[in-house]
Amino acid sequence: MDEKELKKELARLKRMAVEIAGEIHDIVEDTLWVKYNELPILSAKIVDAIKEAEAFKEHHKL
């Protein structure tokens, strides 16, 4: 992969984390008392997504 492709992949990985954060935000803002049980699952997913993005960034020196 060239640098442009690497940066594009990093952006994709970061976007995945942001999308999960958006799901958490929506639950907290709109449906907390109904969907609160989804928060631990989404929290684990966001931690994994951020770790993946950070590892990719570090591995490719971006």
KOLMAR-582265 format. One line per field, with one value per residue (C-alpha): residue number from 0; residue in one letter; y, x, z. Coordinates in Angstrom, 1 decimal, always signed. Last residue first. Layout:
BEGIN
i c(NUM|...) .
aa c(A|...) .
y c(Y|...) .
x c(X|...) .
z c(Z|...) .
% end
This chain:
BEGIN
i c(61|60|59|58|57|56|55|54|53|52|51|50|49|48|47|46|45|44|43|42|41|40|39|38|37|36|35|34|33|32|31|30|29|28|27|26|25|24|23|22|21|20|19|18|17|16|15|14|13|12|11|10|9|8|7|6|5|4|3|2|1|0) .
aa c(L|K|H|H|E|K|F|A|E|A|E|K|I|A|D|V|I|K|A|S|L|I|P|L|E|N|Y|K|V|W|L|T|D|E|V|I|D|H|I|E|G|A|I|E|V|A|M|R|K|L|R|A|L|E|K|K|L|E|K|E|D|M) .
y c(+7.6|+5.3|+2.2|+0.0|+3.0|+4.1|+0.5|-0.1|+3.2|+2.2|-1.3|+0.0|+2.6|-0.1|-2.5|+0.3|+1.2|-2.4|-2.9|+0.3|-0.9|-4.2|-2.4|+0.1|-2.3|-2.9|+0.8|+0.3|+1.1|+3.6|+5.3|+5.7|+9.2|+10.9|+8.1|+5.7|+8.1|+9.0|+5.3|+4.8|+7.8|+6.5|+3.3|+5.4|+7.4|+4.1|+2.9|+6.3|+5.9|+2.6|+4.2|+7.1|+4.7|+2.9|+6.1|+7.1|+3.8|+4.1|+7.6|+6.3|+3.5|+0.0) .
x c(+1.2|+4.2|+2.6|+2.6|+1.7|-1.3|-2.5|-2.2|-4.1|-6.9|-7.2|-7.1|-9.8|-12.0|-11.5|-12.4|-15.4|-16.6|-16.2|-18.3|-20.9|-21.3|-21.4|-23.9|-26.4|-28.1|-29.0|-31.4|-34.8|-33.9|-31.3|-33.4|-32.9|-29.7|-27.8|-28.8|-28.1|-24.7|-23.7|-24.7|-22.7|-19.6|-20.0|-19.9|-16.9|-15.0|-15.8|-14.7|-11.3|-10.8|-11.8|-9.5|-6.7|-7.5|-7.4|-4.1|-2.6|-3.9|-2.3|+0.9|+1.2|+0.0) .
z c(+10.2|+11.1|+9.4|+12.6|+14.8|+12.7|+12.3|+16.1|+16.8|+14.4|+15.9|+19.4|+18.6|+17.1|+20.0|+22.5|+20.4|+20.4|+24.1|+24.7|+22.2|+24.1|+27.5|+26.2|+24.7|+28.1|+28.3|+25.3|+26.9|+29.6|+27.5|+24.4|+23.0|+24.1|+25.7|+23.0|+20.2|+21.7|+21.9|+18.3|+17.3|+19.2|+17.2|+14.0|+15.3|+15.8|+12.3|+11.0|+12.6|+10.8|+7.5|+8.0|+8.7|+5.5|+3.5|+5.1|+4.1|+0.6|+0.3|+1.8|-0.8|+0.0) .
% end
